[in-house]
Amino acid sequence: MKHHFSCLKGDTIKAIFLVCLAVGVVGMSYGSLAIAYGFPLWVPFVLSIFVLAGASEFMFIGIIASGGNPLAAAAAGLLVNARHVPFGVTVRDLVGKRGASFLGCHIMNDESVVFGLSQKTPEQRKAAYWLCGLGVAILWPAGALLGAAVGKLLPSPETIGLDAVFPAILLALVIPAFKNRTTLVRAVTGAAVSLASVPFTPAGVPVLLSLLGVFARKK
């Protein structure tokens, strides 16, 4: 396994480790929040393993806790994760072949895609994708389990900002890409469309509408 990741620079490996660690911390927030909402411990743990999509899992437990239908909660989660469709097209060369592709697709997330696509060579892109994806696949459930176990001691993790760690880390990763003016214009356009649609659309739809930003062009 070490040989497969030896092509990565030390700084890249360190960055991947720190991001995965941050994901684990957010997983603690998720597990604790699920327990605070009254879910049994196994629910956040099983979801964290088989769904492995933080935003969808947060939305799922939030909707059910507020009295929503589980099917509606699942549908909202699918809408949020619809971004994985273009992700899959983009990283099709990184997920592996045959049996390995099932695991490769399962560990596809925002972090693994960002690290995979940001490397210079095909070998480094694949190594970064898998290292980050496997790290998240391990630390997210571990964090959720630990957070659920201590949920009674920390019933409201959002009050100390643990739920803000994940988006802050992701924003820090994508900021360098804004040096490209076209990327910046598309990102700002997508964010504006998403924010404008929040009052008028169901949860999860604004995220999808933000994809319209890819059609923006700089003047």
C-alpha positions, -999 to +999 in steps of 0.1 A: +000+000+000+029+024+009+043+019-026+011+031-042+013+064-024+050+070-026+046+092-056+029+118-035+048+147-020+051+150+017+031+183+018+003+166-001+002+137+023+002+160+052-026+181+037-047+150+031-041+138+066-052+171+081-084+172+060-093+137+069-087+145+105-110+175+102-136+152+086-133+129+116-140+159+139-171+169+119-181+132+122-180+136+159-203+165+156-226+145+134-227+115+157-233+137+188-261+156+170-278+123+160-278+112+196-291+146+208-320+142+183-329+109+198-315+084+173-299+052+186-262+049+183-263+024+154-281+049+130-253+075+125-227+047+125-244+026+098-252+057+077-216+069+080-203+036+066-228+029+038-238+064+028-205+081+034-218+116+025-217+141+053-241+167+040-267+141+031-265+124+065-268+157+084-298+166+062-314+131+067-313+132+105-323+168+106-354+163+085-365+132+104-358+149+138-381+178+127-409+154+120-403+148+083-409+116+064-379+092+060-385+089+023-385+127+019-353+129+039-337+103+017-348+121-014-334+154-001-301+136+006-300+123-030-306+158-043-277+171-023-255+143-036-265+148-072-232+166-077-216+132-076-229+126-112-205+152-127-179+141-101-181+106-115-175+117-150-145+138-140-127+111-119-136+081-140-099+074-146-092+075-109-117+051-094-100+019-107-113-010-128-134-041-123-141-049-086-120-020-073-142+005-090-171-003-066-149+008-037-134+036-058-169+051-065-180+046-028-151+068-015-158+095-040-164+127-021-156+164-023-123+160-006-110+130-026-121+147-059-104+180-050-071+163-041-072+139-070-078+165-096-053+190-081-022+167-087+001+171-117+005+135-130-020+107-136-002+085-110-003+113-084-039+121-091-050+085-086-029+081-054-042+113-039-078+103-047-075+069-031-055+081+000-080+108+007-110+087-001-099+058+022-089+083+049-124+098+049-140+063+047-122+054+079-122+086+100-158+097+092-174+065+107-149+065+135-157+101+143-194+095+141-191+065+165-170+085+190-193+115+188-224+093+193-207+076+223-202+109+240-234+125+227-249+129+261-219+150+272-221+172+241-258+175+232-254+206+211-221+205+192-232+233+169-229+257+198-191+254+197-188+255+160-178+218+152-203+217+123-184+246+107-151+229+105-159+209+073-171+237+051-142+259+063-116+233+053-133+227+019-133+265+012-096+267+020-089+239-005-108+256-034-097+292-028-064+287-048-085+277-079-100+312-078-068+326-093-083+316-126-107+344-135-131+321-154-133+297-124-139+327-101-167+340-123-184+306-124-181+300-087-195+335-078-223+330-103-232+296-090-232+309-054-254+338-063-279+316-081-280+292-052-285+319-025-312+336-046-331+303-049-330+294-012-363+312-002-383+296-031-370+260-035-369+229-013-338+220+006-311+205-017-324+222-049-302+254-044-271+232-045-282+217-078-290+252-092-255+264-084-243+241-112-257+266-136-226+287-128-205+265-151-222+282-180-210+317-170-182+333-190-159+361-182-162+393-203 
